[in-house]
Amino acid sequence: MLSAKERSKNIQQLQKQQYDLVIIGGGINGAGVARDAASRGMSVALVEANDFASGTSSRSSKLIHGGIRYLETFEFGLVFEALSERRKLFQIAPHLVHPLRFLIPLFKGDRVGMFKMGLGMWLYDALALFEAPEMHRRLNPEDVLNEFPTLKSEGLLGAYMYYDAYMDDDRLVHETLRSAARMGAIAANYVKAEGALVDKNKNLIGIECVDQISGEIFQIHGRHIVSTVGPWTDDVAEHMLGEWKEIMRPSKGIHLTFSRQRFPLKEAVVMAADQQKRVIFGIPRHEMVIVGTTDTDFKNNPSLVKSDAEDVEYLLKITNQYFPGAHLKKSDIIASYSGVRPLVADNSATESGTSREHVIISHPRNITFVAGGKYTTYRAMAEDTVRAALSHFSIEDQVKFQKSRTLDPLNPKATGPLIEKALTTVEARKDKYSFSLPIQKWLIERHGFEAFDLMAAATDVVGESEWARVWQIEARHAIRETMCLTLRDFYLRRSPLFLADKNHGFQFLNEIGQVFQEELGLSSQDLEKQINALRKHLEVEMGWSLTE
């Protein structure tokens, strides 16, 4: 399955057969393709060079949305598809995708006025088939300032309120991979695709890999190869095919996080940046407020991306222009995170103007590439990718593997009804588990009915605080269920600790580290290396905080 303890067995299994699909890349697109293909009955192998979701997929704005700004560029098909997928994600992942109200304040001199924005709001609701949690509504300036007293009042014309959603982007990858694994897919992280295996006609018949933990070199054979590596698409294509015309226009985006107390947004706020078509979001979540994103061309290796002082100052400037009463400073920022979007070049003059439509290239040498697209539409992108891959198979196989089951819940223990049942259960049995009622509810909101499995396994954990025990059971779950191998992976992609806690969760290092030692058999030296790697990430990503 997807346990760290089963990783070695998975690597051995990857070498034992020819798979229908061999997927390179363990972000949201790779996970989606693996789940879609496995749900059709195909045999699936997936490898990720680093940790699952370690690239773009854990560094998004963490929104599931239609993209209201794409209405202005007449990308109605993209918006309709995204809103349709938003509706489906509410159903299949209610523990990961949550409705959220958004406010668009409008001021004198803005490029878009109240009338034009109102038309856009009606169109947005129509493209959502009027199935949002609530329809949009118009607010006058007084109502806006009552809800957002720190918002700029000068020139305020009013605002529109509408619904989209926020999500846990990294955990959505892990849950999608867990579902794929339950359907039979075999996956392993920290396995790098080093080269192509080809037949006498130079068609790809597999990949050569290296286990980046053990150094073992091995081969995986497949009937078809799929690349889902996002901003690394051109690199992988050149590596696998030799001749390749670059298609990518990678774009750097950073985000800042604040505490809910310091920047108390009640709803998400859409802020126009420098009178451009670019927007910046202020997004309240249960554990923090996220502000982002920037959007600039990025030519370097995506692995080297980091937040710079200039990026931070830019986001602070825009946010303080909209919320002068908040008086936000660099010292108020809890954390930053940065990533590279896998945009496909379309000759747009600006990064923000580049389309978010996805591109699928099914190469005659037996490899399919998927690039671009929106996180929100990952399930539909995966379906399109598998269909493209199946064009390389016989008619009999195309019929055999025709039916996809990706509208089934990602986690059978985290459906909407089961979450409601779990919340009712803990209300009636407050004393059964060794956690307070708010903590039990928080765990249920994260894991659905599976929270009871986590809490039942908490009898042998000890800690100075209730939260220390919570993060111990979360760490154990991450190791056993999501192939989490390091403290860095846990802090950055299995929990909100690094981004939401003012101490980045370092006060829990001893307790969490003990779990990693017990579960993975780490020596004291191994644990120290992992702690140092986590601290190194802090130094690199937050290096801007050391500048004046």
DACORDA-V680241 format. One record per residue. N is the residue number from 1. SS is DSSP state (H for helix, E for strand, C for the rest). PHI is phi as a letter, one per 40 degrees, with the letter a starting at -180 (999 if undefined). PSI is psi in whole degrees, -180 to 180 (none if undefined). Layout:
BEGIN
N;SS;PHI;PSI  N;SS;PHI;PSI
END
This chain:
BEGIN
1;C;999;-136  2;C;b;43  3;C;c;144  4;H;d;-32  5;H;c;-19  6;H;c;-1  7;H;d;-46  8;H;c;-40  9;H;c;-39  10;H;c;-43  11;H;c;-39  12;H;c;-40  13;H;c;-34  14;H;c;-23  15;C;c;-4  16;C;c;-11  17;C;a;171  18;E;c;128  19;E;c;152  20;E;c;-46  21;E;b;136  22;E;b;118  23;E;b;129  24;E;b;115  25;C;h;122  26;C;b;39  27;C;c;-161  28;H;c;-36  29;H;c;-43  30;H;c;-44  31;H;c;-43  32;H;c;-42  33;H;c;-42  34;H;c;-44  35;H;c;-45  36;H;c;-48  37;H;c;-44  38;H;c;-34  39;H;c;-21  40;C;c;-6  41;C;g;7  42;C;c;149  43;C;c;132  44;E;b;133  45;E;b;139  46;E;b;134  47;E;b;146  48;C;b;130  49;C;c;-27  50;C;b;-140  51;C;c;151  52;C;d;135  53;C;g;15  54;C;c;-13  55;C;c;-130  56;H;d;-31  57;H;c;-15  58;H;b;12  59;C;b;30  60;C;c;-178  61;C;c;-2  62;C;g;40  63;E;b;144  64;E;b;109  65;C;a;160  66;C;c;-26  67;C;g;71  68;H;c;-28  69;H;c;-17  70;H;c;-11  71;H;c;-34  72;C;c;-25  73;C;b;15  74;C;g;29  75;C;c;60  76;H;c;-36  77;H;c;-42  78;H;c;-45  79;H;c;-44  80;H;c;-45  81;H;c;-44  82;H;c;-42  83;H;c;-34  84;H;c;-43  85;H;c;-35  86;H;d;-45  87;H;c;-42  88;H;c;-37  89;H;c;-32  90;H;d;-35  91;H;c;-43  92;H;c;-15  93;C;a;60  94;C;c;-17  95;C;c;-7  96;C;b;-23  97;E;b;121  98;E;b;135  99;E;d;146  100;E;a;133  101;E;c;142  102;E;b;142  103;E;b;132  104;E;b;99  105;E;c;142  106;E;b;141  107;E;b;160  108;C;d;134  109;C;g;-7  110;C;c;151  111;C;c;-32  112;C;b;126  113;C;c;-179  114;H;c;-41  115;H;c;-50  116;H;c;-40  117;H;c;-37  118;H;c;-42  119;H;c;-42  120;H;c;-38  121;H;c;-44  122;H;c;-40  123;H;c;-39  124;H;c;-46  125;H;c;-39  126;H;c;-42  127;H;c;-24  128;C;c;5  129;C;f;30  130;C;f;35  131;C;b;19  132;C;c;161  133;C;d;-35  134;C;a;154  135;C;c;161  136;C;c;160  137;E;a;154  138;E;c;138  139;E;b;142  140;C;c;167  141;H;d;-38  142;H;c;-44  143;H;c;-39  144;H;c;-48  145;H;c;-25  146;H;c;-37  147;H;c;-28  148;C;b;74  149;C;c;-21  150;C;c;-2  151;C;c;149  152;C;c;130  153;C;c;-26  154;C;c;122  155;C;g;9  156;E;c;123  157;E;c;-24  158;E;i;-162  159;E;a;165  160;E;b;142  161;E;b;134  162;E;a;175  163;E;b;140  164;E;b;-141  165;E;a;157  166;E;b;163  167;E;a;170  168;C;c;98  169;H;c;-45  170;H;c;-43  171;H;c;-26  172;H;c;-37  173;H;c;-48  174;H;c;-40  175;H;c;-36  176;H;c;-41  177;H;c;-39  178;H;c;-43  179;H;c;-44  180;H;c;-40  181;H;c;-39  182;H;c;-27  183;C;c;-1  184;C;h;-7  185;C;c;145  186;E;b;123  187;E;b;152  188;E;a;135  189;C;c;171  190;C;f;38  191;E;b;117  192;E;c;133  193;E;c;111  194;E;c;-26  195;E;a;176  196;E;b;145  197;E;c;129  198;E;b;156  199;C;c;-172  200;C;c;-21  201;C;c;9  202;C;g;18  203;C;c;143  204;E;c;133  205;E;b;9  206;E;i;-173  207;E;b;150  208;E;c;134  209;E;b;160  210;E;b;129  211;E;c;112  212;C;c;-4  213;C;c;-50  214;C;c;-19  215;C;g;-2  216;C;c;137  217;E;b;133  218;E;a;173  219;E;b;148  220;E;b;126  221;E;b;140  222;E;a;154  223;E;c;-27  224;E;a;147  225;E;b;142  226;E;b;130  227;E;b;122  228;C;b;55  229;C;b;11  230;H;f;-124  231;H;c;-11  232;H;c;10  233;H;d;-49  234;H;c;-39  235;H;c;-47  236;H;c;-40  237;H;c;-45  238;H;c;-37  239;H;c;-39  240;H;c;-35  241;H;b;-20  242;C;g;-80  243;C;c;129  244;C;a;133  245;C;c;122  246;C;d;140  247;C;b;-10  248;E;c;150  249;C;b;77  250;C;c;142  251;E;b;131  252;E;c;136  253;E;b;136  254;E;b;160  255;E;b;153  256;E;b;151  257;E;b;144  258;E;b;161  259;C;c;153  260;C;c;-28  261;C;c;-40  262;C;c;-33  263;C;b;79  264;C;c;74  265;C;c;133  266;C;c;-37  267;C;b;167  268;E;c;148  269;E;b;134  270;E;c;122  271;E;b;128  272;E;c;142  273;C;b;115  274;C;f;35  275;C;f;21  276;C;c;179  277;C;c;-8  278;C;c;147  279;E;b;154  280;E;b;137  281;E;b;143  282;E;b;117  283;E;b;108  284;E;c;133  285;C;b;175  286;C;c;-26  287;C;b;-8  288;C;a;175  289;E;b;130  290;E;b;136  291;E;b;126  292;E;i;167  293;C;b;167  294;C;c;173  295;C;a;91  296;E;b;149  297;E;d;144  298;C;b;116  299;C;c;-15  300;C;c;179  301;C;c;125  302;H;d;-25  303;H;c;-18  304;H;c;4  305;C;c;142  306;C;a;162  307;C;c;136  308;C;b;162  309;H;d;-38  310;H;c;-41  311;H;c;-44  312;H;c;-46  313;H;c;-38  314;H;c;-49  315;H;c;-40  316;H;c;-41  317;H;c;-49  318;H;c;-44  319;H;c;-42  320;H;c;-26  321;H;c;-39  322;H;c;-33  323;C;b;67  324;H;c;-27  325;H;c;-12  326;H;c;-28  327;C;f;50  328;C;c;139  329;C;b;166  330;H;d;-36  331;H;c;-14  332;H;c;-14  333;C;c;127  334;C;c;-48  335;E;a;168  336;E;b;159  337;E;a;151  338;E;b;152  339;E;a;176  340;E;b;122  341;E;c;140  342;C;c;62  343;C;c;146  344;E;c;129  345;C;d;132  346;C;b;21  347;C;g;18  348;C;c;150  349;C;c;-29  350;C;b;159  351;C;c;-42  352;C;c;-20  353;C;c;-10  354;C;c;135  355;C;c;148  356;C;c;11  357;C;c;144  358;E;c;156  359;E;b;133  360;E;b;124  361;E;b;113  362;E;c;101  363;E;c;141  364;C;c;-16  365;C;c;19  366;C;g;38  367;E;a;138  368;E;b;132  369;E;b;139  370;E;b;134  371;E;a;162  372;E;g;-159  373;C;g;173  374;C;b;146  375;H;d;-41  376;H;d;-33  377;H;c;21  378;H;d;-38  379;H;c;-44  380;H;c;-39  381;H;c;-42  382;H;c;-42  383;H;c;-44  384;H;c;-39  385;H;c;-44  386;H;c;-39  387;H;c;-43  388;H;c;-41  389;H;c;-39  390;H;c;-18  391;C;c;-17  392;C;c;-4  393;C;b;169  394;C;c;162  395;H;d;-39  396;H;c;-43  397;H;c;-36  398;H;c;-38  399;H;c;-44  400;H;d;-40  401;C;b;31  402;C;c;-38  403;C;c;122  404;C;c;147  405;C;b;39  406;C;c;1  407;C;c;-1  408;C;c;153  409;C;d;142  410;C;c;-43  411;C;b;114  412;C;c;-16  413;C;c;5  414;C;b;47  415;C;c;164  416;H;d;-51  417;H;c;-38  418;H;c;-35  419;H;c;-44  420;H;c;-42  421;H;c;-41  422;H;c;-42  423;H;c;-39  424;H;c;-38  425;H;c;-46  426;H;c;-29  427;H;c;-38  428;H;c;-21  429;C;b;59  430;C;d;-32  431;C;c;2  432;C;c;-36  433;C;b;157  434;C;c;35  435;C;b;153  436;C;c;161  437;H;d;-44  438;H;d;-38  439;H;c;-41  440;H;c;-43  441;H;c;-39  442;H;c;-42  443;H;c;-37  444;H;c;-40  445;H;c;-30  446;H;c;-37  447;H;b;-3  448;H;g;-145  449;H;c;-19  450;H;c;-18  451;H;d;-32  452;H;c;-34  453;H;c;-42  454;H;c;-45  455;H;c;-34  456;H;c;-26  457;C;c;10  458;C;c;5  459;C;c;-24  460;C;b;11  461;C;c;144  462;C;b;152  463;C;a;162  464;C;c;-19  465;C;b;164  466;H;c;-39  467;H;c;-33  468;H;c;-40  469;H;c;-35  470;H;c;-47  471;H;c;-22  472;H;c;-44  473;H;c;-30  474;H;c;-40  475;H;c;-43  476;H;c;-44  477;H;c;-43  478;H;c;-41  479;H;c;-45  480;H;c;-24  481;H;b;-16  482;H;b;15  483;C;f;43  484;C;c;121  485;C;b;-20  486;C;b;160  487;H;c;-39  488;H;c;-44  489;H;c;-39  490;H;c;-48  491;H;c;-35  492;H;c;-29  493;H;b;4  494;C;b;-10  495;C;a;162  496;C;c;12  497;H;d;-49  498;H;c;-39  499;H;c;-30  500;H;b;-20  501;C;c;134  502;C;c;-24  503;C;b;10  504;C;f;20  505;C;g;9  506;H;c;-20  507;H;c;-14  508;H;b;7  509;H;d;-42  510;H;c;-48  511;H;c;-45  512;H;c;-40  513;H;c;-36  514;H;c;-39  515;H;c;-44  516;H;c;-39  517;H;c;-46  518;H;c;-43  519;H;c;-36  520;H;b;-1  521;C;g;38  522;C;c;142  523;C;c;170  524;H;c;-37  525;H;c;-41  526;H;c;-44  527;H;c;-42  528;H;c;-39  529;H;c;-40  530;H;c;-39  531;H;c;-43  532;H;c;-38  533;H;c;-38  534;H;c;-45  535;H;c;-34  536;H;c;-41  537;H;d;-42  538;H;d;-45  539;H;c;-42  540;H;c;-52  541;H;c;-36  542;C;b;20  543;H;d;-29  544;H;d;-27  545;H;c;-12  546;H;c;-7  547;C;c;155  548;C;c;none
END
